[in-house]
Amino acid sequence: MLLLIAALVPLCASGQGNAPGSDAAADCHVGSYRLDDGSDVDIGNADDGKLRWRRKDGTTGALTRSQDGRWHGTLGWTDRADGVEVSFADCAEGTLAFAGVAGRKIGFDVTDTRFEGAGVTLAGRLTLPPGNGRVPVVVLVHGAEHSSALDTYTLQRQFASEGIGVFAYDKRGTGKSEGRYSQDYLVLATDVIAAMREAKRLAGPRAGRIGYQGGSQGGWVAPLAARIELVDFVIVGFGLAVSPLEEDREAIAFDMQRQGYGDAEMAKAMEIADATAAIVLSGFREGYGQLEALKKKYSGEPWFKHVHGNITFYLLENPEDVVREQGPVLLAGVPAQYDPMPVLRNLDIPQLWILGGQDTDAPSAETVRRLSRLKADGRPITAAVYPDADHGIYEFETGKDGKRVSTRNPDGYFRMMRDFILDGRLKPKYGTAQFVE
């Protein structure tokens, strides 16, 4: 389940983090900058006092400050130098030199707000491009992360620099928002609807078409919110049209396939998936004996070490007493058998789904099949797959240890979302994206 990955294993490629340990002295440099060559670059906070630059072609890198005050880059989330050097002027001046090209921070019309969600007060922010004209507005819907969207979502600036209004808000129990962190999709969808209403209120006569953009867990929440109260569009990135428990099974199956195992090993791995699902569905009260028996039966076989999934790995790696105590907390409120298909079958607004063909956290194959059938049935769905992208729509390198390190978003990913928000129309080609028939 994506939520457990977020709770236990921070994604190396999230690129969203103004994490504990970020350098407050660098905060004034955060923003989007228009460069003298006509392009722009976004600068955001990262871990350990670093900054992260992002460009709309998907390239990105971390920036580390040297003794002379300049910032030197490393490629993606690797440790390799990328040759990018950045220097900032005084904070009040709002200028930089990025890879030798001068630039100035882009000004936006920004309104911070507090509004009522489902029984809690949430902190939000509307970012509008300057001017008085009507603009489309997109509400950014969270994944399962615990970080502050207001501090970390670079899309609130990148979309605004393209003439789009953006409303970001801290999920309940995170950042400046009140309440307890929740994984209850209905509660979260109710918060999303409240955010949409607040965005429309603040934008006033400037608000044109309005919709949602949600990644990962947001792929369950955003369509649900749109079905309860209609908006003009929904964008789902690296989300799923299957349940959280089905996601775990698909992740296990995908890893078995990647390792080259056949039907016999797959069937054994699915026995383990069934056993861990039984524990989850019992509220972590029952089923441990069956799982322990399967571990003893199969742990010596070569394929066993590749059984991971999104929840199964946690139950395999931790003793029963730990799982009994922590499991109900980690999955509190999660509708493990939530079926998104009834919502999707009855959602008559344009949807754009962008998926990764190499997504190990949320394998996309069954979701692609389901979206294709919905499209054939007349649902207004456009789906695109970046064949070499993992979760987050990140391209990656694979080390000798088999671990992936993210390097960038594929070219075309940002442009596809931008075009869909602006007028709902897409061009024939966005980098390597393959549109689903």
C-alpha angles and dihedrals in degrees: 000000000000091000093060092049088054093046097048109020118036107219112248088215101046091106086188101102128124080166129181105285096041113141113254089199089066095049093093090063093059112112146082117286129202109219127214090248090063097255126103140218132202121222118201137167121267136179127303097016093306129130127220125216123204132185127197092245087069099256117135143163144176121254123214122192117235129206093269092057096254122125121231124200138229123197116264108307093330126105094237120114113248097194093245115138123183131188125186129207122220111312093245090056095056097208136125144174111233115193088335096312119112120229143173130219113260115239120227135181101250127186122183116203147170120221140171119263125175096324096322137084113245131197117229144167133209115206116191131179111247118271140055103269127112115267135181113257126213125194113212111226119205132242119212095290122128095211126106113269090202090059100038115029107102091182089075087070100031095054091044090055087059095055097269127128113229131198117195126176139177112257114241110282094020135093113338096342123106130228135056121304109260140191094191103125095205092051090047092048089053089053089050091054090050089051091051092051091049091050091053091047094051095042092050113170091359092068113106123166112350132200149140137274114193133169132204108336086014086071088073096039104044097055090046091053090048091051092052093048117010123238129177101260146353128213118196120191121194091342132136142242091203133076124270091253091049087050090059092051092047092050090053092047092048092053091049090052093047090053091052099247121151139219096292094055091041091056091052092048089052089055087061091046090052091051095050091046090054090055092050093047091050090058089253091296102108144025102057094121093059092048092048090051091052091048090054091045099049110019092098094055118098096238095054095080090059095059103109118133121159100285104008094073090057093053092046095049101044131065119250096253092055093048092047090054102038103031098072090049096047093049098033109152095002113144093217093185096041108149111207094187099088089056093047093046090056101040110105101181126098113276130190117198119190115189140178119237091208097043106145095179097048108017108208106206099095092039089054090051092050094046090049091054091048090051091050088052090057103263110148094243129145115188128186130183126204098208097207098042128108127201113321088031089274126154113220151187123233118223128213088264090059094248120134124231117195119234108175148321113273117261110264097032095103094039092053092055092043094052093047092052095046098054111338093253125119133200121236095253136040107170112284095341115137115208116223117238 
